[in-house]
Amino acid sequence: MTKPEDERHTQAEGGRPLSQEGDAHQRPEAPRQSETRRKKDAHSEAEGRAEGNVSERDPSLRLFDLHCHLDFAENARELAAGLAQRGIGALSVTVTPAGYVRAAALFAPCANVRTALGLHPWWVADGRCTEDDVAQFEQLAKDARFVGEVGLDFAPAHAASRDVQLAAFERVAHACAEGGGKVLSLHAVRSADTVMDVLERTGCAESCACVLHWFSGTSDELQRAIKLGFLFSVNPRMPATKRGRAYVRAIPADRLLLETDLPPESAARYDAADVETPLRATLAELAALRAEDPEALGARIALTSERVLQA
């Protein structure tokens, strides 16, 4: 979850803006995966069959929202059912461990929804998440396959809590790396390098599948994340900026995912069409920017999404 005004916060220490780099629009080669990453590959077809392949449960699921907040809607269960009727799968992230417990129970009957364990940096920054919440996260992480929204936010509104955020995120990363094999949906505003430092230092970058939500860092950070094998979930606001348009051209096609970051916090009733519309608009925009066939790109993104959700 990132506020629209956070799109301004795209300059991080140690990186240059994309517009200053002549080769920034070139698509980099996909990095070689380490043996560790291949072993833990959350996307193997065998694991998907063993765990219950998303497409096997419902072959109509061909559109996926890989970062949404379904539990924010007053009619959350109804919304999830509406998405299923439209053939949409979702990774519904949470912002607190307690919220995860509630959402996991709420969406347990929904085959098209995965619920992620969250400890959002804004909630850490303003004290809504305390030491007890971090400890609860560590306990829940032992059994959670999906984690998010977690990360760091060093934008001016939250920069004063940098040390508190970092201490909490270090514990989050250690908890995720301990068992490995998880999918993390990451918030990284003005902090992408620091987020990656933590994930590499704890071993989480190697043992888990990491997805950068609404990436807004520098081009140097983008290249680093690509080399680390990270994925990127894109919402309509990312290609609305010059920098964002350049980034979605540069990200390898097999690392692209779609997201909405919806509904907003404390939403009233929310309709499935309000999720489907931005997903399809983003897909069309990505295809146009990358000069790719929309149907082919959509099929590739759907396949990547299925593999992520099979982790």
N, C-alpha and C positions, 0 to 999 in steps of 0.2 A: 504494500500500500504506500503510495507516494503522492504527495500533493502536487497538483498541476504546477504550482510555482517552483517546485523543486527542479523543473526542467532547466531553470537558470543555473543550477548548481552543477555545472558540468566540468569545471576546472578543478583538478586534484593535483596535489603536489607531485612533481616529478614527471608530468606528462605534458605533451604539447597538444593544442587543439588540432583537430583533423584538418581544418581548412588551411593549415600551414604546412601540410605534408603532401607533396606532389603525388605520391603513390598510394594515398590513403584509400582510394576506391577500389584498388585491386584486391581480389579475393585471395587471402593467404592460403597456403597449402594446409590441409588438415594435419595436425601433429601426429606423430607416431605414438601409439598408446604403449605404456609400460606393461610389463608382464603382470604386475599387480593389478592394473586397471583391467586388463583383459580377463584376469581370473575373477575379478569381482563384478564384471560387466553386468549391469542391472538390466541389460536389454536382451539377453539371450532368449531364443525361442523356447528352449527346453525349460528354462525357469518360468517363462510365461505360461506354458502348458501346466507345469506343476502347481503354480500359484493360482491359476484360473485366469487365462488370457482374457483381456477386456473384450477383444473382438469375438472371442468364442462365446462369451456370455451374451453379447448383443452385437451381431455383425453390422448393425445399422449405425454404430458409433463411428462416424468418420470426421467429426469436427470436435476439437478439444479446447477447453479453456484451462491452461496450465497455471494460472494464478488468479484466483477469484476468492471472494469472501462471502460465500453463500449463507453462512450463519448470521451475517449482518441483516438479512432480510427477515421481516416479520413472518413471512410465509415461506420459510426456508425449505421445508420438506416439499411443499407444493412446487416451489421453484425448481428443485432438483428433479421432480417428476416431470415437469414441463420440459426441462432440458433433455431428459431421456426420450420423451416423445418426439423431439426434434433431432434425435440422433447425436446429442452433444454429451461428451464426457467432461469431467471437471476434476481439477485438483483444488479443493477448497482449503485455503490456508487459514490459520487462526492467529490470534495475537497474544494469547496467554495460555498457559497450561490448563487452567480451569476451563477456559473457553474451548480448548481442544477436547477435553473430556465430554463436555456437553455436546459439541458438534459431532464427535465420533459416534455417540449414541444416537443422535438425531438422524445421521446419514447412514447408519449401519444397514438399513434395508435397501439402500439405493445403490444398485450395482454399477451405475455410471459415475459415482462420486468417490473420490479418495479424499480423506481428511488428513491434513498435515498438522503436526505439533508445532505450535508457535511460541515465540518470545520476542515480540516486535520491539525494535530499538526505541521507538517513541514511548512505549509503555515502560521500558527500563529507564529512559531518560527522565521522565516526569514522576517516577516513583510508584506508578500504578503496579509495576512488577517489582517485587522486593526479593530479598535473599531467599525467602521461603518459596517464591515462584521459580527461581533458578534451580533450587534443590528439587522441586517437583518436576521441573523439566528433565533434570538428569535421571530421575527415576522412570518417568514415562518414556524417555528416549530408548530405554533398553528394549522395548517392544514395538516402538513406532517405526514404520518403514518410510513414512513421508514426514518431512520436517519443513516448517515454514509458517509464518514469515519470520525469518531470523536475519541478523546482520548488524550493520552499523550505519548511523546517519550523523555525519559531521557538518551538516548544513548549519548556518548561524543559529537557527532556532534550537538546535540540539547540541551544539558544539561544547557547551559548558559541561555536559555530562559525558564527555569523551572517555574518561578513565573508567567510569561506572559501566558504560556500554561495553567497553573493550574487555573488562573483567568478566562480564556476563557472557559475552560472545566466545571468549576463550573456553569457558566451561561448556557452552553449547557445542562447540567444535570438538572438544575432547570427548564429550558424551556420544556424539555421532560417530567419531572415528573409532571408538572402542569396539563396537560390533561391526561397523562398516556396512556396506550394501544399502545405504539409505539414499533417498533423493532429497536434496535441500533446495528450497526456493528462497533466494537471497536478496535482501534489501541492501544496497550499497550506494548511498548518496554521499558524494565527496569523500568516499572512503574505500573505493574499489581495491586499491593496492593494499591497504591495511586488511581488508577482508580476505584477500588472497594470501597475504602473509600468514594470517592466523590459520587458514585452511591448509596451507602447505606445512606449516610448522607442526600442526597437530596430526598430520597424516590424513586429514579429512578429504583433501583435494584428490588424493589417490584412491581412497577406499570408498568414496561416495560419489554419486552423480550430482554435480552442482549446476544449478540453473540460476543465472543472473536475471532477476526480474526488472524490467524497464531500465535497462542499462543506460547510464548517463555519464559515465566516466570519460577519461581521455582516450585518445587513440592508442597511446602506449599501453594503457590498461586493457583496452580491448584486445590488442595483439597478445598480451600476456594471458588473458583469459582463454583466448582461442587455443594458444599453445598448451594450456593446462587441460584442454579437453572440455571446457565448460560449455553449457548450452545457454540460449538466450530466449526469454519469453518477451514477445513484442505486443504492445497494445496500440490503439490508434494514436495516442499522443506522441509516441516515439517517432514515427515517420512524419509527424507534423512539424519537426524542426529540421534545419539544414544538417546539423550534426547527426541527428537520428536517421535521416534518409541515407547519409553516407555510410553509417554503421550497418544498416540492414542490407546494403549492397555488399559489404565486406564480410559479413558473417557467412560461413559455409552453409549451404542449404540444409545439410543434415544436422545442423545445430540450431535451427530455427524452430521456435514454438510460438503459439498464439496465446494471448491472455487478454483479460478485460480489466482486472483489478476492481471488479464490481461484485456486489452492490457497494455503495458508499456506507460508511459506518452509520449505524442506527437508521438503516433504511426502513421504510414502511413496506407495503406490499411491492413485490418486484416481479416483473413478467419475464418469462424465458426469452421472449422476442428481444428484450432489452439487453440480453447477453448475446444472442445469436447475431444480431445486426452488427455490432462492432467487431465481432470475430470475422464475419464475412467481409466487412469493409477493410479490415486490416489485411486479410489474405489478398484481396484484390489490389490493395496498395503495394504490398510486397511484390506481387507478381509484376506489376507495372514498373516499379523501381528497378527490379532485377532483370527486366525484359525476359520473363519466363512465362510459360503457359500456366494460367491460374489453376487449371485442373491438375496438371502434373505436380506443381508446387504444393497444392493442397494435399495431394495424395502422399507426397514425401513427408510433409509436416505431420499428417495424421499417423503415418507409420512411426515416426520418431516419438510422437506423443504416446502411442500405444506402448512402445518399448519403455518409455519413462514410467508409465503407470503400471508396468509389470515388474518394476524393481522389487 
